[in-house]
Amino acid sequence: MKLQSLVLLVLLCAVAQGKVFDRCEWYKFLKDNGMDGVGGGTLADWVCLTEHESNFNTQALNRNKKDKKNRIFTDYGILQISSKYWCTDGGPNVANGCNIACEKLFDPIEAIKCAKIVVKDPNGMKAWVAWKCRCQGQDLAKYVEG
């Protein structure tokens, strides 16, 4: 009985801490979840975006600076999806485009589902600042090598 309790405790701690993917593992996860070509982005685009947004960390959380109305928004999860337009966290969000609680974006499957909605927006991949600044128009071969 004690061994079962210990195993359960270890599993719960692992879930609470989330996961940090390595680049190749994340590439495969994206591919297996149909992200190639989504929003016009290649798998290399998505791997680049993820590296620069969260360093492949499913538990990444980034509180943004205040906007003109003195509101603070937060980016959630491995794809750093914003509470401003895409999820709700009890804060001053403008919309909930993915119809999801922000903390669910710590699950990479839920993050991918939401990202597929985000890229349908007119901004597409440009919704992610890191993609615009670090990936767009760049040679992304290194993100998919090996």
N, C-alpha and C positions, 0 to 999 in steps of 0.2 A: 504494500500500500504506500509506503514512504517513497519507493522508487517511482511509482506512478505520479505522485504529487510533485516530486522533483522534476520529472519530465514535463509535466503540465506547466510548471513554473518557468522552466527554461523556454518552452514554446511561447508562452505569453510574453516573456521579455523580448524574444526575437521579433514577434509581431509588433510590439510597442516601439521597438527601435527602428523598424522598417528595414529597408534593404538599400545597399549601394551596389548598383550593377557595375560590371566592368564593360568597357566599350563593346566588345564582341558579343557579350551576353545581351546587352541592350539592343544591338543591331538585330539579333535573332528574335528577340521579343517583339520588336517593332514589325519585323517581317512576318512573324507568325500571327500578328494582330492586324494585318492588312494595311499598314501605314505607307507602303511604297506607293508614291504618286498622290497621296492624300494632300489636297490643297496645292497641288503642283509641286510638292516637295518630294525629293528623292529620299531614300533611306539615309544617304549621307547628310542631307539637309537636317533631317530629324535627329541624327546622332550628334551633329555639330551643335544644333540648337540646345539639345539636352545637356551636353557637356558644359556649355557656357551659361546655361540657366541654373542648373542644379548640381553639376558635377556627378550626374547619374544617381543622385540621392532621392529616394522616394519620400523622405521626410523633410525635404528642404522647405523652408519657410522664410519669406522675405517681406518685411514690412516696408512699404514704400513711403517716400516723403509725402508730406501733406500737399493736397491739390489747392487750387485757387480758393476753394470753399472751406479750406482747413480740414478736409477729410483725409483720413489715412486708409489706404487699401493694402491688402496683403496678397502676395503670390504664393500659391500652394503646390506642393508635390514636385515630382520629378520633372514635369513640364512647366512648372511655375505659372499656373493659370490664375488670373487675377480675380479677386473678389469684387472688383469694380463693376465688371460686366457679366461674369460667367458663373459665379457661384454665390452662395449666401453664407455669411459667417456671423450674422447678428450685427454687423457693422453697417456703414452707410452705403451699401451697394446701390448702383444705379439700375442694374438689371440682374437677372439670374438666367442667362442665356442657355446654360446647360441643365437648368432645373435640378440642381444638386447642392447639397451642403458642402461647403469648402473642404471640411476635414476628410470627406470621402475621396478627395483628389490625391490623398497620400497613397491610395491604391493605384498602382500603375495601369490596371485595366480601366478603371474609372477615368483616370487622367487621359488615356488614349481616346476613350469615348467622347469626352468633352472636347479634346483637341480637334476631333473630326467635325465638331460643331463650330468651334472657333474659326477654323480655316474657311468656312463657308461665308464668313463675314467679309465685306469688301476689302478689309486689310489683309486677309489671307495669312500667309506666313509672317507678314510684317507686324502682326499683332504681338510678336515676340521681339523685343528690342535687341536681345542677344543675336537673334538670327539676322536682323537687319544690319547690325554693326559688325558681326564676326563671321557670318556664313554667306550671306547674299553676295553673289558674284565672285566668290572665292573658289579656289581649287580645293575641293572637299575630299579628294581621293584618300587622304590619310585617315579619314574617319571610317572608311570601309575596307581598308587593307587588312589582310591577314584573317 
